[in-house]
Amino acid sequence: MALFLAYVTVFIAGPAVFLGLTRAAPSRHRVMMGAASVAGLMAAAWILKGVQQVDVIILAWLTCAWLGWVVTIATVVQAVRLRMGLTGVRKWSAALGAAATAAPWFGLSLALGT
């Protein structure tokens, strides 16, 4: 069951969160907010990793690290859209960014050897 929930989180929730974050038009303010959010999520994950390891803390740490990854991708996509300013970039960046949110799943699968 836990593997199924991880699968749903990575392949459904990850792209949904990413697409929600990149729906608005790109701006410098959004890119800076994204960068600050990533820094905050990574700091929270780092702090939680040092706390006594119980199930809830481990889940909170994983959530912070995973959201940090998704927000990082969304921030980079918004920065690329802002910099490039091309019309075709929006569709391709949305498709590639949503697919990139699943990269940790493949890394975990490779690490486990399954």
N, C-alpha and C positions, 0 to 999 in steps of 0.2 A: 504494500500500500504506500509506503514511504517513497519508493521509487516512482510509482505512478504520480504521486503528488509533485515530486521534483520534476518529472517530465512535463506535467501540465503547467507548472510554474514557469519553466524555462521556455517552452514552445508556445504557450498561449499568453501568459501574463507578461513575459518579457517583451515580446513584440507589441503588445497592447500598451504597456507603459511607455515604451519608446515612441510609438506613433502618437500617443497623447502628448508627450513632451515636445515633439517636433511638428505638431499641427500648426502652431502659430507661426507667423512670419518671423524670420530670424532678425535679431538686432544685437548690438553690442551688449546691451543690458541683459538680455537672455543668456548670452554666452558667459558673461561674468557671473550671473546667478547660478548657472550650471556648474561653472568651475568651483564656486564657493560651496555648492551642494556636494560636489564630489569630495572636496577637502573635508567637509563636515562628516560625511558618511564614512570616509576612510579613517578619520580620527575616532569616530564612535566605534568602528570595528576594531581598531587597535586597542582602545581602552577596554572593550568587552573581552578581547582575547586574553587580557591579563587578569580578568576576574575569575574566581573559582568556577571551574567547568561543570555546570549542571545543564540539563537538557534545554531549559528556557534560554540560558545565556548563549549556548552554542547556536540555537536557532536565531537569536537576535544578532549574533555576530555574522552568521551566514547571510541573513537578510540585509544587513548593512553592506557587506562586501558585494553581494549580488546587485543591490540597488545602485551602489557606487559604479559597478561595471555598466549597467544600463544607462545611468545618467551620464557617464563618460562618453558613451557612444552617441547619445542624443546631443550632448554639448559639441562634440567634434562635428557631427553632421550639421548642426546649426551654424557653426563657425565656417564650414566649407560652403554652405549655402550663402552665407553673408558675403564671403570673399569672392566666390565665383559669380554669383548673380545671373546664372544661366537658367533658362526655362526648363530644360531637360534634366537638370541636376536634381530637382525636387523628387521626381519619380524614382530615379536610380538610387539616390541617397536613402530614400525611404525603404526601398526593397533591400538594399545591401545592409543598412543599419539594423533593420528588423531581423535579418538573418544573422547578423553578428551578435545579437543578444544571446543566441544559442551556443556560442563558442565554448563557454564553460562546460556545457553538457558533454561536448565531444572530448574536451580535455579530461574531464572526470572519467569518461568511458575508457579513454586510452590509458589513463593512470591505473585504473582498476584491472585493465587487461581483458575487458569483456567485449 
